[in-house]
């Protein structure tokens, strides 16, 4: 048996490539042993007006709830918290949330490609590895066989 993580944060993505990686968590011992699971979606938002913000948050929370049924085992769903974070700086917002709830681990899925934009800025995953106040588990896509 591996390390027991009591509080687990899963950073949600609705991008198909990343969501597929997260679906594999359904059978993960990390979730099996977790007491509290936070499903968190961090959304870039400059200055949404309050009506748009409330509507968008409601839509995103519904998507997270649907996501929850796909990756969180039924017996763990009552211990699952869903959260949307709106910020113009996603990396700092995620770090601050982690500092607030003090989880044991955050799980993040990453892209397989490293386009030119990533040469000039640090990826979200790399930022978490360097600054998260907890263990970081990065899910990488499976290599495609040629």
Backbone as CSV, one residue per row, in Angstrom:
resi,resn,N_x,N_y,N_z,CA_x,CA_y,CA_z,C_x,C_y,C_z
1,UNK,0.842,-1.176,0.000,0.000,0.000,0.000,0.886,1.237,0.000
2,UNK,0.516,2.227,-0.791,1.292,3.457,-0.919,0.956,4.449,0.173
3,UNK,1.437,5.645,-0.035,1.215,6.743,0.897,-0.269,7.094,0.952
4,UNK,-0.781,7.402,2.129,-2.176,7.800,2.267,-2.272,9.317,2.235
5,UNK,-3.045,9.814,1.299,-3.317,11.244,1.194,-4.724,11.490,1.707
6,UNK,-4.848,12.241,2.793,-6.164,12.512,3.372,-6.960,13.516,2.548
7,UNK,-6.300,14.597,2.128,-6.970,15.631,1.346,-6.311,15.721,-0.022
8,UNK,-7.112,15.471,-1.048,-6.634,15.441,-2.426,-7.344,16.529,-3.221
9,UNK,-6.576,17.313,-3.962,-7.142,18.297,-4.878,-6.891,17.807,-6.295
10,UNK,-7.947,17.823,-7.101,-7.817,17.488,-8.515,-8.142,18.744,-9.299
11,UNK,-7.161,19.226,-10.035,-7.363,20.411,-10.871,-8.018,19.927,-12.155
12,UNK,-9.264,20.335,-12.364,-10.100,19.849,-13.458,-9.809,20.602,-14.746
13,UNK,-9.851,19.853,-15.841,-9.800,20.451,-17.175,-10.892,19.800,-18.003
14,UNK,-11.531,20.607,-18.828,-12.555,20.073,-19.723,-12.000,19.818,-21.123
15,UNK,-10.714,20.084,-21.337,-10.093,19.757,-22.617,-10.062,18.235,-22.739
16,UNK,-10.489,17.685,-23.873,-10.595,16.216,-23.992,-9.317,15.458,-23.641
17,UNK,-8.164,15.900,-24.120,-6.910,15.197,-23.847,-6.633,15.138,-22.340
18,UNK,-6.877,16.246,-21.657,-6.602,16.294,-20.229,-7.686,15.572,-19.428
19,UNK,-8.919,15.705,-19.839,-10.015,15.021,-19.147,-9.831,13.509,-19.212
20,UNK,-9.388,13.005,-20.359,-9.156,11.560,-20.488,-8.114,11.075,-19.492
21,UNK,-7.086,11.874,-19.267,-6.066,11.497,-18.281,-6.677,11.454,-16.876
22,UNK,-7.530,12.420,-16.577,-8.140,12.486,-15.249,-9.123,11.343,-15.017
23,UNK,-9.791,10.874,-16.068,-10.734,9.754,-15.910,-10.034,8.507,-15.393
24,UNK,-8.762,8.357,-15.677,-8.002,7.192,-15.208,-7.874,7.172,-13.681
25,UNK,-8.123,8.297,-13.032,-8.033,8.351,-11.570,-9.101,7.517,-10.878
26,UNK,-10.135,7.166,-11.597,-11.246,6.429,-10.988,-10.769,5.180,-10.247
27,UNK,-9.720,4.566,-10.731,-9.213,3.347,-10.103,-7.896,3.599,-9.350
28,UNK,-7.613,4.827,-9.047,-6.356,5.171,-8.395,-6.412,4.940,-6.883
29,UNK,-5.368,4.343,-6.310,-5.324,4.206,-4.855,-5.232,5.554,-4.147
30,UNK,-4.803,6.593,-4.856,-4.750,7.932,-4.254,-6.148,8.361,-3.835
31,UNK,-7.136,8.130,-4.685,-8.512,8.492,-4.340,-9.142,7.488,-3.386
32,UNK,-8.760,6.250,-3.514,-9.312,5.196,-2.659,-9.080,5.502,-1.181
33,UNK,-7.930,6.056,-0.872,-7.573,6.330,0.513,-7.929,7.741,0.980
34,UNK,-8.381,8.599,0.080,-8.637,9.999,0.424,-9.864,10.159,1.311
35,UNK,-9.722,11.031,2.302,-10.849,11.386,3.165,-11.651,12.547,2.572
36,UNK,-10.944,13.502,1.943,-11.568,14.679,1.344,-10.994,14.870,-0.054
37,UNK,-11.883,15.115,-1.005,-11.464,15.327,-2.388,-12.040,16.657,-2.850
38,UNK,-11.179,17.509,-3.378,-11.600,18.795,-3.925,-11.434,18.746,-5.432
39,UNK,-12.528,18.954,-6.167,-12.471,19.098,-7.612,-12.505,20.594,-7.897
40,UNK,-11.425,21.098,-8.452,-11.269,22.548,-8.607,-11.041,22.889,-10.072
41,UNK,-11.809,23.858,-10.543,-11.614,24.384,-11.889,-11.179,25.836,-11.754
42,UNK,-10.034,26.164,-12.327,-9.515,27.529,-12.271,-9.765,28.161,-13.634
43,UNK,-10.553,29.245,-13.631,-11.001,29.874,-14.875,-10.437,31.281,-14.998
44,UNK,-9.877,31.572,-16.151,-9.337,32.909,-16.414,-10.500,33.884,-16.576
45,UNK,-10.494,34.924,-15.766,-11.556,35.927,-15.820,-10.960,37.284,-15.463
46,UNK,-11.004,38.187,-16.402,-10.479,39.533,-16.147,-11.428,40.294,-15.228
47,UNK,-12.581,40.686,-15.759,-13.561,41.446,-14.972,-14.974,41.105,-15.412
48,UNK,-15.443,39.900,-15.141,-16.813,39.583,-15.567,-17.821,40.362,-14.728
49,UNK,-18.915,40.808,-15.368,-19.925,41.472,-14.547,-20.634,40.412,-13.712
50,UNK,-21.298,40.842,-12.669,-21.820,39.890,-11.687,-22.843,38.915,-12.258
51,UNK,-23.705,39.383,-13.182,-24.687,38.478,-13.771,-24.006,37.413,-14.608
52,UNK,-23.061,37.821,-15.446,-22.338,36.855,-16.265,-21.543,35.893,-15.392
53,UNK,-20.943,36.425,-14.348,-20.144,35.620,-13.427,-20.993,34.539,-12.774
54,UNK,-22.149,34.910,-12.262,-23.023,33.945,-11.588,-23.503,32.872,-12.560
55,UNK,-23.863,33.276,-13.757,-24.319,32.319,-14.768,-23.193,31.373,-15.171
56,UNK,-22.013,31.912,-15.401,-20.868,31.088,-15.779,-20.493,30.123,-14.655
57,UNK,-20.499,30.617,-13.425,-20.169,29.751,-12.293,-21.161,28.596,-12.187
58,UNK,-22.427,28.875,-12.374,-23.449,27.834,-12.304,-23.209,26.774,-13.383
59,UNK,-22.910,27.216,-14.617,-22.634,26.277,-15.708,-21.402,25.430,-15.419
60,UNK,-20.358,26.068,-14.926,-19.118,25.338,-14.639,-19.305,24.340,-13.504
61,UNK,-20.038,24.721,-12.478,-20.277,23.793,-11.364,-21.074,22.578,-11.821
62,UNK,-22.007,22.772,-12.747,-22.743,21.630,-13.303,-21.805,20.705,-14.067
63,UNK,-20.883,21.282,-14.833,-19.904,20.467,-15.567,-18.987,19.718,-14.600
64,UNK,-18.609,20.367,-13.510,-17.757,19.709,-12.514,-18.513,18.563,-11.854
65,UNK,-19.788,18.776,-11.550,-20.603,17.709,-10.957,-20.677,16.502,-11.899
66,UNK,-20.833,16.762,-13.192,-20.847,15.675,-14.171,-19.492,14.963,-14.183
67,UNK,-18.444,15.740,-14.146,-17.085,15.199,-14.112,-16.908,14.320,-12.865
68,UNK,-17.450,14.784,-11.752,-17.346,14.044,-10.486,-17.918,12.642,-10.621
69,UNK,-19.028,12.503,-11.312,-19.640,11.176,-11.462,-18.776,10.248,-12.304
70,UNK,-17.885,10.817,-13.123,-17.037,10.004,-13.994,-15.727,9.576,-13.338
71,UNK,-15.260,10.310,-12.329,-13.958,9.937,-11.761,-13.959,9.631,-10.272
72,UNK,-14.943,10.092,-9.546,-14.945,9.857,-8.098,-15.802,8.628,-7.800
73,UNK,-15.222,7.641,-7.141,-16.021,6.454,-6.776,-17.249,6.864,-5.960
74,UNK,-18.340,6.171,-6.187,-19.619,6.516,-5.558,-19.502,6.691,-4.036
75,UNK,-18.753,5.831,-3.388,-18.643,5.893,-1.928,-17.871,7.122,-1.451
76,UNK,-17.153,7.791,-2.346,-16.364,8.974,-1.978,-17.053,10.289,-2.333
77,UNK,-18.160,10.251,-3.051,-18.777,11.486,-3.553,-19.296,12.405,-2.455
78,UNK,-19.685,11.854,-1.321,-20.149,12.711,-0.229,-19.007,13.505,0.401
79,UNK,-17.783,13.054,0.199,-16.606,13.740,0.744,-15.927,14.595,-0.325
80,UNK,-16.676,14.957,-1.345,-16.109,15.675,-2.482,-16.643,17.107,-2.527
81,UNK,-15.730,18.047,-2.625,-16.058,19.468,-2.708,-15.772,19.941,-4.120
82,UNK,-16.722,20.641,-4.730,-16.502,21.205,-6.060,-16.339,22.717,-5.928
83,UNK,-15.402,23.244,-6.701,-15.060,24.667,-6.549,-14.641,25.249,-7.887
84,UNK,-15.129,26.453,-8.189,-14.657,27.258,-9.322,-13.879,28.428,-8.742
85,UNK,-12.724,28.668,-9.307,-11.925,29.825,-8.915,-11.790,30.709,-10.142
86,UNK,-12.185,31.961,-10.014,-12.077,32.920,-11.104,-10.952,33.884,-10.777
87,UNK,-10.024,34.024,-11.713,-8.887,34.904,-11.465,-8.244,35.291,-12.789
88,UNK,-7.559,36.439,-12.764,-6.796,36.808,-13.954,-5.392,36.215,-13.893
89,UNK,-5.019,35.614,-12.752,-3.739,34.917,-12.625,-4.005,33.512,-12.076
90,UNK,-4.152,32.566,-12.979,-4.553,31.204,-12.607,-3.562,30.529,-11.676
91,UNK,-2.282,30.731,-11.932,-1.254,30.053,-11.141,-1.286,30.518,-9.687
92,UNK,-1.317,31.814,-9.489,-1.318,32.346,-8.117,-2.628,31.998,-7.417
93,UNK,-3.744,32.057,-8.131,-5.040,31.710,-7.530,-5.049,30.256,-7.052
94,UNK,-4.504,29.360,-7.864,-4.440,27.948,-7.473,-3.539,27.777,-6.252
95,UNK,-2.388,28.421,-6.260,-1.459,28.322,-5.127,-2.110,28.839,-3.842
96,UNK,-2.805,29.964,-3.927,-3.473,30.522,-2.744,-4.560,29.592,-2.220
97,UNK,-5.307,28.961,-3.123,-6.325,28.001,-2.698,-5.672,26.826,-1.964
98,UNK,-4.573,26.334,-2.506,-3.860,25.228,-1.869,-3.336,25.633,-0.498
99,UNK,-2.842,26.840,-0.369,-2.347,27.315,0.932,-3.490,27.429,1.939
100,UNK,-4.682,27.740,1.458,-5.844,27.883,2.342,-6.344,26.546,2.871
101,UNK,-6.443,25.547,1.992,-7.032,24.266,2.431,-6.000,23.248,2.898
102,UNK,-4.714,23.503,2.630,-3.613,22.640,3.069,-3.813,21.164,2.700
103,UNK,-3.918,20.869,1.410,-4.079,19.468,1.004,-2.768,18.705,1.123
104,UNK,-2.875,17.397,1.007,-1.682,16.548,0.993,-1.092,16.446,-0.408
105,UNK,-1.962,16.564,-1.420,-1.512,16.404,-2.808,-2.471,17.112,-3.748
106,UNK,-1.923,17.609,-4.862,-2.751,18.107,-5.968,-2.414,17.263,-7.194
107,UNK,-3.461,16.928,-7.945,-3.305,16.161,-9.174,-3.638,17.077,-10.338
108,UNK,-2.750,17.093,-11.319,-2.889,17.978,-12.474,-2.538,17.192,-13.733
109,UNK,-3.329,17.361,-14.779,-3.035,16.733,-16.063,-2.341,17.758,-16.951
110,UNK,-1.407,17.278,-17.758,-0.640,18.180,-18.611,-0.727,17.744,-20.072
111,UNK,-0.471,18.703,-20.957,-0.496,18.455,-22.403,0.721,17.667,-22.835
112,UNK,0.585,17.022,-23.982,1.723,16.305,-24.543,2.618,17.220,-25.355
113,UNK,2.067,18.290,-25.877,2.867,19.173,-26.725,3.397,20.355,-25.921
114,UNK,4.506,20.847,-26.359,5.107,22.031,-25.747,5.307,23.046,-26.858
115,UNK,4.262,23.822,-27.109,4.320,24.765,-28.213,5.211,25.961,-27.884
116,UNK,5.353,26.836,-28.843,6.271,27.968,-28.715,5.897,28.887,-27.543
117,UNK,4.598,29.006,-27.228,4.190,29.856,-26.104,4.806,29.396,-24.793
118,UNK,4.978,28.085,-24.637,5.518,27.551,-23.393,7.011,27.847,-23.244
119,UNK,7.655,28.214,-24.332,9.076,28.587,-24.247,9.252,29.910,-23.507
120,UNK,8.209,30.730,-23.516,8.318,32.069,-22.944,7.592,32.224,-21.608
121,UNK,6.840,31.230,-21.219,6.177,31.300,-19.918,6.154,29.908,-19.285
122,UNK,6.137,29.898,-17.984,6.139,28.638,-17.247,4.760,27.990,-17.334
123,UNK,4.716,26.697,-17.581,3.432,26.003,-17.649,2.797,25.944,-16.259
124,UNK,1.502,25.722,-16.259,0.752,25.606,-15.008,1.313,24.463,-14.163
125,UNK,1.577,23.332,-14.814,2.108,22.168,-14.094,3.471,22.463,-13.474
126,UNK,4.349,23.070,-14.242,5.678,23.409,-13.709,5.579,24.383,-12.543
127,UNK,4.657,25.322,-12.647,4.458,26.272,-11.559,4.031,25.532,-10.291
128,UNK,3.104,24.594,-10.429,2.657,23.828,-9.266,3.813,23.063,-8.631
129,UNK,4.618,22.427,-9.463,5.752,21.657,-8.940,6.672,22.565,-8.123
130,UNK,6.886,23.756,-8.597,7.813,24.676,-7.921,7.209,25.402,-6.717
131,UNK,5.886,25.642,-6.720,5.322,26.527,-5.698,4.210,25.932,-4.829
132,UNK,3.679,24.785,-5.174,2.576,24.217,-4.382,3.067,23.831,-2.988
133,UNK,2.249,24.072,-1.980,2.626,23.741,-0.609,2.320,22.286,-0.239
134,UNK,2.252,21.425,-1.252,1.920,20.015,-1.030,2.580,19.194,-2.133
135,UNK,2.422,17.873,-2.045,2.902,17.015,-3.121,2.126,17.331,-4.396
136,UNK,2.768,17.118,-5.531,2.147,17.363,-6.834,2.264,16.087,-7.657
137,UNK,1.144,15.644,-8.189,1.109,14.468,-9.046,0.681,14.928,-10.429
138,UNK,1.592,14.823,-11.401,1.318,15.265,-12.761,0.947,14.055,-13.611
139,UNK,-0.203,14.125,-14.248,-0.624,13.092,-15.188,-0.185,13.519,-16.578
140,UNK,0.611,12.698,-17.212,1.089,12.986,-18.559,0.340,12.076,-19.526
141,UNK,0.129,12.542,-20.736,-0.564,11.686,-21.714,0.289,10.487,-22.094
142,UNK,-0.376,9.411,-22.464,0.344,8.233,-22.936,1.022,8.553,-24.248
143,UNK,2.221,8.025,-24.415,2.919,8.219,-25.681,2.213,7.403,-26.755
144,UNK,2.052,8.023,-27.908,1.413,7.341,-29.024,2.439,6.506,-29.753
145,UNK,2.069,5.278,-30.045,2.960,4.369,-30.765,2.830,4.671,-32.239
146,UNK,3.977,4.873,-32.892,3.965,5.212,-34.331,3.708,4.013,-35.190
